[in-house]
């Protein structure tokens, strides 16, 4: 499927500010699951300079820097992307189909950051994740795919989706005890459970088709897990889906904060900032 997407983000400041260099991750990656055909990025104020690079986890990014003061920073991206993977189960495991997942020594060395569960959990989270894993294991037949799908469905049914305008991730304990969270919060719980089973996991930022009758959408987050024989495979616990051809990924990282669509700071005494964004998606004939 081909999607034409427009993404607008506006930061408004209560006074004049100087924008420090910003990292922009709004350019979709090209991989076996999707192909970028066209991309355009405009900013106001125009940057003094801009460079395109690939980060440590193979995500494209733009580094932009500025010379002048401003009271508003607007980014408008538009692109045409084609999704290629209608069947997410088009391969087979090349390791034992049981948990904990058995990786080769080389895979474990390369994927170390994606196995580090302690980076994701805070005080009080560990016992809740253990309890969640036990409950999921009791409902699955013990193999890898059954466990992943059971976890995906469990979080979809248990956690009420909310829209949080405040930045950052809420704690795993808050999400599980309140049974409420934004897509990024549910994704964090999914990742922590996977890492407890020895399954490498990473955080993905992007957008998802949603309701075709509602062209205006929003940014979305989901997880990818590494499975020998498949490589990286997406799961969307907010919607209870295995990711196929209706998701468009911008960036993926073992560290959720490294997938922020826009990251940077500003200088301005006593100045506050607010942000709004808008995503429009249309299926290209």
DRENTI-697371 format. One record per residue (C-alpha): residue in one letter; x negated, y, z. Coordinates in steps of 0.25 Angstrom, whole numbers, padded with zeros to 4 digits, always signed. Each point is the difference from the previous one (the first is absolute). Last residue first. Example, Ala and Ser with C-alpha at 12.3 -4.5 7.8 and 13.67 -1.06 7.14 Angstrom:
S-0055-0004+0029 A+0006-0014+0002 
END
This chain:
X+0018+0020-0022 X-0008+0007+0011 X+0006-0003+0014 X+0001+0013+0008 X-0006+0004+0013 X+0000+0013+0008 X-0008+0002+0012 X+0001+0012+0009 X-0008+0006+0011 X+0001+0010+0012 X-0011+0005+0009 X-0001+0009+0012 X-0013+0008+0005 X-0003+0009+0012 X-0010+0011+0000 X-0005+0006+0013 X-0014+0003-0006 X-0001-0006-0014 X-0009-0011-0006 X+0005-0012-0007 X-0001-0015+0000 X+0001-0011-0010 X+0007-0013-0004 X+0010-0002-0011 X+0006-0013-0004 X-0004-0007+0013 X-0006-0013-0003 X-0012+0000+0009 X+0009+0003+0012 X+0005-0015-0001 X-0014-0006+0002 X-0002-0013-0008 X+0003+0008-0012 X+0009+0001-0012 X+0003+0012-0009 X+0011+0005-0010 X+0008-0013-0002 X+0013+0000-0008 X+0011-0010+0004 X+0011-0005-0008 X-0008-0011-0008 X-0003-0010+0011 X-0002+0002+0015 X+0006-0011+0009 X+0012+0006+0006 X+0007+0002+0014 X+0003+0015-0003 X-0009+0006+0011 X-0008-0013+0001 X-0006+0003-0014 X-0010-0011-0003 X-0011+0001-0011 X-0010-0010-0004 X-0015+0002-0001 X-0008-0011-0006 X+0009-0012-0005 X-0009-0012+0001 X-0005+0003+0014 X+0011+0009+0007 X-0003+0015+0003 X+0012+0007+0006 X+0006+0013-0005 X+0009+0009+0009 X+0010+0010-0003 X+0002+0015+0000 X+0009+0010-0007 X+0001+0014-0004 X+0013+0005-0003 X+0012-0001-0010 X+0008+0009-0010 X+0005-0007-0012 X+0012-0006+0008 X+0008-0009-0009 X-0012-0009-0002 X+0000-0003+0015 X-0014-0003+0005 X-0011+0001-0010 X-0011-0001+0010 X-0011+0010+0003 X-0015+0000+0004 X-0008-0003+0013 X-0006-0013+0003 X-0005-0006+0013 X-0010-0012+0000 X+0001-0014+0005 X-0010-0012+0001 X+0007-0012+0006 X-0007-0006+0012 X+0014-0002+0007 X-0002+0012+0009 X-0003+0008-0012 X+0013-0003-0006 X+0007+0004+0013 X-0007+0013+0000 X+0003+0003-0015 X+0015-0002+0002 X+0000+0009+0012 X-0007+0011-0008 X+0010-0002-0011 X+0011+0002+0009 X-0006+0014+0004 X-0003+0004-0014 X+0014-0003-0004 X+0006+0009+0011 X+0003-0006+0013 X+0011-0005+0009 X+0001-0013+0008 X-0002+0008+0013 X-0009-0010+0006 X-0006-0005-0013 X-0003+0014-0005 X-0005+0006+0013 X-0009-0011+0003 X-0006+0000-0014 X-0004+0015+0003 X+0006+0011-0009 X-0008+0003-0013 X-0004+0014-0004 X+0007+0012-0004 X+0014+0005+0005 X+0011+0000-0011 X+0005-0014+0005 X+0010-0007-0009 X+0006-0012+0007 X+0002-0014-0004 X+0006-0009+0010 X-0010-0011+0004 X+0006-0014+0002 X+0005-0004-0013 X-0012+0004-0009 X-0010-0004+0011 X+0006-0014+0000 X+0001-0001-0015 X-0015+0004-0002 X-0004-0009+0012 X+0007-0012-0006 X-0005+0003-0014 X-0015+0000+0006 X+0003-0013+0008 X+0006-0007-0012 X-0011+0004-0009 X-0012-0005+0009 X+0006-0013+0005 X+0006-0002+0014 X+0014-0004-0003 X+0005+0014+0004 X+0010+0004+0011 X-0009-0004+0012 X-0012+0006-0006 X+0008+0013-0001 X+0003+0000+0015 X-0014-0003+0003 X-0006+0011-0008 X+0010+0010+0006 X-0004-0004+0014 X-0015+0001-0004 X+0003+0014-0006 X+0007+0004+0013 X-0012-0005+0008 X-0010+0008-0008 X+0008+0013+0000 X-0001+0004+0014 X-0012+0009-0001 X-0002+0003-0015 X-0001-0009-0013 X-0004+0003-0014 X-0015+0001+0002 X+0000-0013+0009 X+0006-0008-0012 X-0013+0000-0008 X+0002-0009-0011 X+0001+0010-0011 X-0013+0007+0005 X-0007-0014-0002 X+0005-0003-0014 X-0014-0001-0006 X-0006-0008+0010 X+0013-0009+0001 X+0000-0002-0015 X-0015-0004+0000 X+0002-0010+0012 X+0012-0006-0008 X+0014+0002+0006 X+0008-0009+0008 X+0014+0006+0004 X+0003-0002+0015 X+0010-0006-0005 X+0003-0011-0010 X-0001-0002-0015 X-0014-0003-0001 X-0007+0008-0011 X+0001+0002-0015 X+0014+0006+0002 X+0009+0000-0013 X+0003+0010-0011 X+0012+0007-0006 X+0008+0003+0013 X+0001+0015-0002 X+0008-0002-0013 X+0004+0013-0007 X-0015+0005+0001 X-0003+0010-0011 X+0004+0014+0005 X-0002+0011-0010 X-0003+0014+0005 X+0003+0014-0006 X-0005+0011+0008 X+0004+0014+0007 X-0007+0007+0011 X+0003+0013+0006 X-0008+0005+0012 X+0004+0013+0007 X-0008+0008+0011 X+0007+0012+0006 X-0005+0012+0008 X-0013+0002-0007 X-0015+0004+0001 X-0009-0002-0011 X-0012-0009-0004 X+0005-0014-0001 X-0004-0014+0000 X+0006-0013-0006 X-0005-0015+0001 X+0009-0009-0009 X+0002-0014+0004 X+0000-0014-0007 X+0001-0012+0009 X-0011-0010+0000 X-0002-0003+0015 X-0012+0009+0002 X+0006+0011-0008 X+0001+0002-0015 X-0002+0015-0005 X+0006+0011-0008 X-0006+0014+0002 X+0007+0014+0002 X-0005+0014+0001 X+0004+0014+0004 X+0014-0006+0002 X+0012+0007-0006 X+0009+0006+0011 X+0009-0007-0003 X-0003-0014-0005 X+0002-0009-0013 X-0003-0014-0002 X+0003-0008-0012 X+0000-0015-0003 X+0003-0009-0012 X+0000-0015-0003 X-0003-0006+0014 X+0001-0015+0000 X+0006-0009+0011 X-0001-0013+0006 X-0014-0005-0005 X-0006+0013+0004 X+0001+0015-0003 X+0001+0009+0012 X+0011+0011+0001 X-0006+0014+0001 X+0006+0007+0012 X-0012-0002+0009 X-0004+0015+0002 X-0012+0003+0009 X-0001+0014+0005 X-0012+0010+0001 X+0004+0011+0011 X+0011+0009-0003 X-0001+0014+0005 X+0012+0005+0006 X+0010+0012+0000 X+0011-0001+0009 X+0012-0008+0004 X-0005-0011-0009 X+0009-0008-0010 X-0005-0013-0006 X+0007-0005-0012 X+0000-0014-0006 X+0006-0004-0014 X+0000-0013-0006 X+0005-0003-0014 X+0001-0014-0005 X+0003-0006-0014 X+0001-0015+0002 X-0002-0012-0010 X+0004-0014+0003 
END
